Amino acid sequence: MSPRGGDVQAKKDPPQRSDAQRNRERILEVALVELTRSADAPLSVIAKKAGVGQGTFYRNFPNREALVLEIYRHEMQQVADSAVQLLESREPDRALREWMDRLAQFAMAKAGLADAIRQASSTPGGPAKPGHTPVTAAAELLLRANEEARTIRPGLSAEDFFLAIAGLWQIDPHGDWQPRAARLLDLVMDGLRAGASGG
């Protein structure tokens, strides 16, 4: 069966899409750093540091609000996706504890971006702040895997989990937050393990 012209065209498209995807991800990486430093960081500076032209930048992110909320959504999706990757390569309890570290990094980035997020989501007619559904689903996935492996106490919900780690959002993201977050998360993990039936 000979390939149709459309199929040949489809084979040419992915490299362009992957270049566009790389540009987009580079913009998001640079913007996360710059907007965490200053909510008012000029978009032209972000474009320049990301190594993309103004046209490419504005094709991806027509305004500051779109950029800020996409950083937030992108970071949240990365955290959510990492749950599956960790479960594929670690024991369930190790996967959960490492995922908690990634969640802490997201919490600190979100706190650092708080001013920019507040500005973006309060713009009249602007986009709404994304919900936490992917992260909640990831937490449920990890909790259920650990429950099946009998490495944590049974019957915990994602809501219980997020209440237990709520202290993360009290830590100053501009200070030496890693050791404090690690202590808190170790304490939470010890609590999750208490009452596990797996020994």
Backbone as CSV, one residue per row, in Angstrom:
resi,resn,N_x,N_y,N_z,CA_x,CA_y,CA_z,C_x,C_y,C_z
1,MET,0.844,-1.195,0.000,0.000,0.000,0.000,0.878,1.244,0.000
2,SER,0.696,2.114,-0.982,1.577,3.279,-1.066,1.125,4.367,-0.102
3,PRO,2.073,5.085,0.506,1.703,6.125,1.477,0.972,7.270,0.799
4,ARG,-0.001,7.786,1.479,-0.724,8.952,0.964,0.116,10.198,1.194
5,GLY,-0.148,11.231,0.414,0.590,12.492,0.550,0.509,13.037,1.953
6,GLY,-0.665,12.881,2.603,-0.852,13.379,3.973,0.088,12.714,4.951
7,ASP,0.361,11.407,4.722,1.254,10.676,5.616,2.680,11.197,5.508
8,VAL,3.086,11.505,4.252,4.430,12.047,4.039,4.547,13.392,4.756
9,GLN,3.505,14.216,4.633,3.494,15.520,5.310,3.592,15.345,6.821
10,ALA,2.865,14.350,7.346,2.858,14.120,8.801,4.262,13.791,9.298
11,LYS,5.058,13.101,8.444,6.416,12.741,8.851,7.327,13.965,8.919
12,LYS,6.997,15.012,8.162,7.819,16.224,8.179,7.482,17.122,9.371
13,ASP,6.287,16.986,9.915,5.830,17.908,10.952,6.483,17.738,12.328
14,PRO,6.698,16.492,12.809,7.184,16.367,14.181,8.443,17.166,14.532
15,PRO,9.496,17.226,13.653,10.668,18.025,14.037,10.311,19.482,14.314
16,GLN,9.424,20.065,13.457,9.011,21.450,13.687,8.288,21.556,15.029
17,ARG,7.398,20.585,15.277,6.660,20.610,16.532,7.614,20.469,17.711
18,SER,8.644,19.608,17.555,9.551,19.425,18.679,10.400,20.680,18.908
19,ASP,10.770,21.400,17.839,11.473,22.683,17.996,10.579,23.682,18.718
20,ALA,9.336,23.735,18.289,8.378,24.652,18.923,8.196,24.281,20.390
21,GLN,8.144,22.983,20.653,7.980,22.503,22.041,9.200,22.886,22.879
22,ARG,10.401,22.719,22.284,11.630,23.095,23.012,11.647,24.586,23.315
23,ASN,11.262,25.405,22.334,11.190,26.861,22.548,10.242,27.184,23.696
24,ARG,9.087,26.555,23.650,8.062,26.798,24.677,8.586,26.418,26.067
25,GLU,9.235,25.257,26.149,9.748,24.798,27.447,10.885,25.686,27.939
26,ARG,11.725,26.162,27.000,12.815,27.071,27.377,12.248,28.373,27.935
27,ILE,11.208,28.897,27.270,10.559,30.128,27.754,10.017,29.897,29.163
28,LEU,9.353,28.763,29.377,8.758,28.477,30.695,9.833,28.353,31.784
29,GLU,10.955,27.687,31.452,12.051,27.537,32.428,12.610,28.895,32.835
30,VAL,12.912,29.737,31.831,13.482,31.063,32.100,12.464,31.924,32.844
31,ALA,11.218,31.879,32.402,10.172,32.705,33.021,9.957,32.324,34.479
32,LEU,10.038,31.035,34.794,9.880,30.598,36.188,10.933,31.271,37.064
33,VAL,12.185,31.248,36.610,13.286,31.862,37.374,13.096,33.381,37.480
34,GLU,12.847,34.019,36.337,12.758,35.486,36.303,11.550,36.013,37.079
35,LEU,10.394,35.381,36.917,9.185,35.867,37.592,9.186,35.526,39.078
36,THR,9.948,34.505,39.466,10.106,34.205,40.893,10.940,35.315,41.539
37,ARG,11.953,35.797,40.791,12.780,36.905,41.281,11.968,38.193,41.362
38,SER,11.186,38.464,40.306,10.404,39.697,40.258,9.152,39.478,39.412
39,ALA,7.990,39.707,40.028,6.708,39.518,39.334,6.605,40.436,38.114
40,ASP,7.391,41.539,38.114,7.320,42.512,37.020,8.437,42.356,35.998
41,ALA,9.128,41.206,36.019,10.226,40.998,35.052,9.713,41.249,33.639
42,PRO,10.436,42.078,32.842,9.971,42.383,31.482,9.932,41.131,30.603
43,LEU,8.873,40.997,29.824,8.727,39.847,28.934,9.838,39.825,27.891
44,SER,10.323,41.015,27.485,11.404,41.078,26.493,12.683,40.448,27.049
45,VAL,12.930,40.625,28.352,14.116,40.038,28.995,13.978,38.518,29.037
46,ILE,12.764,38.046,29.349,12.515,36.599,29.393,12.744,35.996,28.008
47,ALA,12.218,36.637,26.981,12.388,36.145,25.598,13.869,36.084,25.236
48,LYS,14.603,37.156,25.566,16.027,37.227,25.224,16.811,36.122,25.938
49,LYS,16.568,35.949,27.248,17.294,34.923,28.008,16.917,33.513,27.557
50,ALA,15.695,33.352,27.025,15.262,32.039,26.522,15.804,31.785,25.119
51,GLY,16.389,32.827,24.503,16.967,32.677,23.168,15.939,32.590,22.060
52,VAL,14.790,33.244,22.273,13.750,33.252,21.224,13.419,34.686,20.852
53,GLY,12.934,34.860,19.623,12.523,36.187,19.167,11.190,36.595,19.777
54,GLN,10.902,37.887,19.692,9.637,38.414,20.235,8.430,37.731,19.581
55,GLY,8.524,37.498,18.256,7.409,36.868,17.537,7.109,35.483,18.082
56,THR,8.172,34.684,18.268,8.012,33.329,18.825,7.428,33.404,20.224
57,PHE,7.947,34.334,21.013,7.473,34.481,22.387,5.972,34.771,22.413
58,TYR,5.559,35.790,21.665,4.146,36.203,21.709,3.211,35.225,21.009
59,ARG,3.743,34.414,20.089,2.913,33.350,19.508,2.555,32.333,20.580
60,ASN,3.504,32.059,21.467,3.270,31.106,22.553,2.478,31.716,23.699
61,PHE,2.836,32.948,24.048,2.238,33.604,25.226,1.874,35.040,24.854
62,PRO,0.622,35.274,24.462,0.229,36.599,23.982,0.316,37.698,25.038
63,ASN,0.343,37.337,26.318,0.449,38.350,27.380,1.033,37.733,28.654
64,ARG,1.325,38.587,29.610,1.929,38.160,30.882,1.040,37.149,31.619
65,GLU,-0.268,37.406,31.614,-1.199,36.530,32.331,-1.126,35.106,31.786
66,ALA,-1.137,34.995,30.449,-1.079,33.670,29.814,0.215,32.957,30.195
67,LEU,1.323,33.692,30.229,2.624,33.113,30.575,2.641,32.615,32.013
68,VAL,2.231,33.468,32.943,2.277,33.115,34.367,1.415,31.888,34.652
69,LEU,0.203,31.876,34.123,-0.691,30.760,34.415,-0.237,29.480,33.712
70,GLU,0.458,29.616,32.575,0.996,28.427,31.919,2.194,27.870,32.689
71,ILE,3.007,28.740,33.283,4.112,28.262,34.135,3.528,27.429,35.267
72,TYR,2.516,27.976,35.906,1.871,27.308,37.040,1.301,25.955,36.599
73,ARG,0.580,25.949,35.459,-0.032,24.714,34.971,1.047,23.698,34.578
74,HIS,2.097,24.189,33.901,3.182,23.322,33.437,3.910,22.684,34.627
75,GLU,4.253,23.494,35.616,4.948,22.970,36.801,4.089,21.931,37.518
76,MET,2.781,22.238,37.633,1.864,21.326,38.307,1.764,20.005,37.540
77,GLN,1.710,20.082,36.210,1.618,18.865,35.393,2.886,18.034,35.509
78,GLN,4.054,18.717,35.578,5.330,18.006,35.739,5.327,17.202,37.040
79,VAL,4.840,17.827,38.115,4.769,17.146,39.414,3.833,15.947,39.310
80,ALA,2.672,16.156,38.698,1.688,15.074,38.564,2.270,13.918,37.746
81,ASP,2.902,14.231,36.607,3.456,13.186,35.731,4.575,12.410,36.411
82,SER,5.312,13.062,37.293,6.439,12.395,37.941,5.982,11.254,38.848
83,ALA,4.735,11.272,39.313,4.229,10.199,40.185,4.288,8.858,39.462
84,VAL,3.823,8.837,38.214,3.820,7.598,37.429,5.250,7.141,37.179
85,GLN,6.130,8.082,36.802,7.530,7.739,36.519,8.202,7.148,37.758
86,LEU,7.951,7.736,38.917,8.566,7.246,40.149,8.047,5.855,40.509
87,LEU,6.745,5.624,40.329,6.183,4.309,40.641,6.727,3.219,39.719
88,GLU,7.116,3.602,38.502,7.675,2.621,37.561,9.102,2.223,37.940
89,SER,9.804,3.069,38.681,11.222,2.810,38.944,11.589,2.674,40.424
90,ARG,10.615,2.833,41.318,10.902,2.764,42.761,9.856,1.898,43.464
91,GLU,10.212,1.460,44.672,9.212,0.840,45.550,8.181,1.919,45.892
92,PRO,6.916,1.527,46.144,5.879,2.539,46.364,6.182,3.564,47.461
93,ASP,6.756,3.126,48.599,7.016,4.094,49.674,8.144,5.058,49.302
94,ARG,9.163,4.544,48.583,10.258,5.418,48.111,9.723,6.405,47.072
95,ALA,8.841,5.915,46.186,8.235,6.776,45.164,7.441,7.899,45.822
96,LEU,6.669,7.550,46.842,5.856,8.560,47.530,6.750,9.605,48.189
97,ARG,7.801,9.164,48.870,8.671,10.118,49.581,9.408,11.028,48.593
98,GLU,9.887,10.469,47.479,10.574,11.299,46.474,9.594,12.262,45.803
99,TRP,8.364,11.792,45.595,7.352,12.664,45.002,7.043,13.830,45.935
100,MET,7.071,13.580,47.228,6.845,14.654,48.197,7.916,15.744,48.051
101,ASP,9.156,15.343,47.758,10.222,16.332,47.520,9.911,17.176,46.286
102,ARG,9.405,16.523,45.234,9.051,17.268,44.014,7.888,18.215,44.286
103,LEU,6.962,17.747,45.113,5.829,18.585,45.481,6.319,19.805,46.272
104,ALA,7.312,19.610,47.126,7.887,20.728,47.896,8.520,21.749,46.953
105,GLN,9.232,21.269,45.927,9.835,22.186,44.952,8.749,22.999,44.251
106,PHE,7.653,22.327,43.897,6.522,23.025,43.262,5.935,24.058,44.218
107,ALA,5.776,23.672,45.493,5.212,24.597,46.486,6.084,25.838,46.618
108,MET,7.412,25.660,46.600,8.319,26.801,46.735,8.277,27.674,45.479
109,ALA,8.197,27.033,44.300,8.087,27.804,43.053,6.782,28.585,43.044
110,LYS,5.716,27.936,43.491,4.403,28.581,43.517,4.424,29.765,44.490
111,ALA,5.069,29.569,45.643,5.158,30.660,46.619,5.980,31.809,46.045
112,GLY,7.083,31.464,45.360,7.912,32.498,44.750,7.169,33.246,43.656
113,LEU,6.258,32.561,42.985,5.481,33.159,41.902,4.186,33.797,42.395
114,ALA,3.936,33.749,43.706,2.630,34.148,44.253,2.173,35.518,43.758
115,ASP,3.082,36.504,43.770,2.695,37.857,43.327,2.288,37.853,41.862
116,ALA,3.089,37.159,41.035,2.795,37.116,39.603,1.473,36.384,39.345
117,ILE,1.222,35.288,40.084,-0.026,34.534,39.918,-1.213,35.394,40.344
118,ARG,-1.041,36.090,41.479,-2.125,36.953,41.975,-2.470,38.023,40.938
119,GLN,-1.435,38.661,40.391,-1.658,39.697,39.372,-2.359,39.112,38.150
120,ALA,-1.883,37.946,37.695,-2.429,37.342,36.474,-3.875,36.906,36.654
121,SER,-4.199,36.274,37.802,-5.546,35.735,37.961,-6.552,36.786,38.408
122,SER,-6.061,38.000,38.755,-7.007,39.045,39.153,-7.314,40.016,38.011
123,THR,-6.682,39.795,36.854,-6.946,40.654,35.694,-8.380,40.434,35.216
124,PRO,-9.189,41.502,35.118,-10.576,41.323,34.663,-10.624,40.679,33.277
125,GLY,-11.434,39.633,33.165,-11.560,38.925,31.887,-10.369,38.042,31.562
126,GLY,-9.393,37.971,32.475,-8.199,37.148,32.247,-8.491,35.681,32.527
127,PRO,-7.520,34.817,32.246,-7.725,33.384,32.452,-7.812,33.043,33.933
128,ALA,-8.542,31.990,34.256,-8.678,31.550,35.649,-7.459,30.731,36.037
129,LYS,-7.145,30.763,37.340,-6.038,29.957,37.847,-6.401,28.475,37.714
130,PRO,-5.476,27.630,37.230,-5.801,26.208,37.055,-6.081,25.533,38.397
131,GLY,-6.927,24.516,38.367,-7.214,23.742,39.581,-6.087,22.766,39.876
132,HIS,-6.187,22.066,41.000,-5.118,21.154,41.421,-5.385,19.707,41.036
133,THR,-6.350,19.467,40.153,-6.779,18.098,39.860,-5.636,17.142,39.510
134,PRO,-4.672,17.488,38.622,-3.616,16.518,38.291,-2.778,16.115,39.506
135,VAL,-2.468,17.061,40.375,-1.649,16.764,41.557,-2.443,15.911,42.546
136,THR,-3.722,16.207,42.700,-4.578,15.413,43.590,-4.672,13.979,43.082
137,ALA,-4.854,13.814,41.764,-4.934,12.469,41.171,-3.609,11.721,41.366
138,ALA,-2.478,12.426,41.245,-1.160,11.806,41.439,-0.998,11.340,42.885
139,ALA,-1.436,12.161,43.830,-1.356,11.790,45.246,-2.193,10.537,45.508
140,GLU,-3.397,10.503,44.939,-4.278,9.323,45.106,-3.596,8.071,44.544
141,LEU,-2.987,8.202,43.368,-2.296,7.078,42.726,-1.204,6.527,43.649
142,LEU,-0.389,7.415,44.203,0.706,6.999,45.088,0.179,6.404,46.394
143,LEU,-0.849,7.004,46.956,-1.423,6.487,48.207,-2.006,5.095,47.999
144,ARG,-2.721,4.900,46.880,-3.318,3.578,46.617,-2.233,2.528,46.398
145,ALA,-1.146,2.895,45.674,-0.045,1.944,45.439,0.593,1.544,46.766
146,ASN,0.741,2.514,47.660,1.331,2.219,48.973,0.378,1.420,49.853
147,GLU,-0.901,1.701,49.733,-1.892,0.941,50.503,-1.859,-0.527,50.071
148,GLU,-1.804,-0.760,48.744,-1.732,-2.134,48.219,-0.463,-2.831,48.691
149,ALA,0.644,-2.089,48.745,1.922,-2.667,49.183,2.002,-2.755,50.712
150,ARG,0.991,-2.231,51.383,0.913,-2.221,52.860,2.075,-1.472,53.497
151,THR,2.499,-0.387,52.819,3.606,0.415,53.346,3.118,1.674,54.069
152,ILE,1.824,1.985,53.946,1.241,3.081,54.731,-0.067,2.582,55.348
153,ARG,-0.550,3.323,56.328,-1.824,2.942,56.951,-2.939,3.013,55.898
154,PRO,-3.915,2.131,55.972,-4.991,2.135,54.973,-5.994,3.269,55.200
155,GLY,-6.718,3.600,54.135,-7.848,4.516,54.257,-7.533,5.993,54.155
156,LEU,-6.295,6.346,53.783,-5.946,7.772,53.672,-6.370,8.321,52.318
157,SER,-6.905,9.518,52.316,-7.299,10.164,51.054,-6.263,11.225,50.692
158,ALA,-6.330,11.694,49.450,-5.446,12.784,49.018,-5.692,14.014,49.884
159,GLU,-6.945,14.238,50.261,-7.270,15.384,51.114,-6.550,15.275,52.464
160,ASP,-6.551,14.067,53.065,-5.817,13.842,54.325,-4.332,14.169,54.118
161,PHE,-3.800,13.676,53.003,-2.375,13.867,52.702,-2.023,15.346,52.609
162,PHE,-2.832,16.120,51.859,-2.525,17.536,51.677,-2.697,18.323,52.977
163,LEU,-3.618,17.918,53.824,-3.732,18.558,55.149,-2.482,18.272,55.973
164,ALA,-1.968,17.040,55.872,-0.781,16.652,56.644,0.464,17.432,56.229
165,ILE,0.563,17.777,54.927,1.769,18.477,54.466,1.545,19.984,54.338
166,ALA,0.437,20.485,54.867,0.089,21.907,54.713,1.189,22.846,55.213
167,GLY,2.030,22.362,56.125,3.127,23.180,56.635,4.096,23.626,55.557
168,LEU,4.143,22.898,54.434,5.027,23.298,53.323,4.774,24.740,52.911
169,TRP,3.490,25.127,52.917,3.125,26.449,52.420,3.416,27.554,53.434
170,GLN,3.939,27.172,54.610,4.356,28.156,55.620,5.852,28.444,55.553
171,ILE,6.570,27.658,54.770,8.036,27.806,54.689,8.383,28.931,53.712
172,ASP,9.357,29.755,54.100,9.789,30.878,53.260,10.584,30.354,52.063
173,PRO,10.074,30.561,50.831,10.778,30.039,49.653,12.094,30.750,49.370
174,HIS,12.298,31.920,49.985,13.528,32.687,49.730,14.615,32.348,50.739
175,GLY,14.278,31.538,51.760,15.275,31.136,52.752,15.852,29.770,52.396
176,ASP,16.473,29.135,53.386,17.066,27.808,53.199,15.961,26.785,53.447
177,TRP,15.070,26.635,52.464,13.844,25.875,52.693,14.012,24.358,52.604
178,GLN,15.035,23.883,51.877,15.156,22.441,51.646,15.255,21.611,52.932
179,PRO,16.157,21.965,53.883,16.244,21.138,55.098,14.936,21.141,55.908
180,ARG,14.272,22.297,55.975,13.016,22.378,56.724,11.941,21.532,56.062
181,ALA,11.860,21.610,54.737,10.868,20.815,54.003,11.156,19.328,54.174
182,ALA,12.439,18.940,54.094,12.802,17.523,54.234,12.412,16.995,55.609
183,ARG,12.658,17.788,56.675,12.279,17.349,58.034,10.775,17.166,58.141
184,LEU,10.037,18.145,57.621,8.578,18.074,57.675,8.070,16.843,56.919
185,LEU,8.600,16.615,55.722,8.113,15.509,54.902,8.522,14.151,55.471
186,ASP,9.714,14.073,56.099,10.099,12.825,56.788,9.125,12.529,57.926
187,LEU,8.753,13.574,58.648,7.807,13.425,59.759,6.453,12.929,59.239
188,VAL,5.982,13.530,58.151,4.708,13.116,57.547,4.802,11.665,57.076
189,MET,5.922,11.312,56.436,6.101,9.942,55.932,6.081,8.946,57.085
190,ASP,6.742,9.286,58.208,6.714,8.414,59.394,5.273,8.223,59.869
191,GLY,4.510,9.303,59.835,3.104,9.227,60.247,2.281,8.361,59.308
192,LEU,2.549,8.448,58.009,1.821,7.627,57.034,2.153,6.143,57.223
193,ARG,3.402,5.861,57.588,3.822,4.469,57.764,3.251,3.864,59.052
194,ALA,3.004,4.698,60.071,2.496,4.192,61.359,1.157,3.514,61.130
195,GLY,1.019,2.284,61.597,-0.239,1.569,61.415,-0.329,0.792,60.122
196,ALA,0.771,0.821,59.303,0.783,0.012,58.082,0.833,-1.466,58.475
197,SER,0.172,-2.324,57.709,0.105,-3.732,58.084,1.191,-4.578,57.426
198,GLY,2.082,-3.921,56.669,3.099,-4.677,55.926,4.330,-5.008,56.730
199,GLY,4.379,-4.596,57.975,5.517,-4.991,58.808,6.551,-3.937,58.934
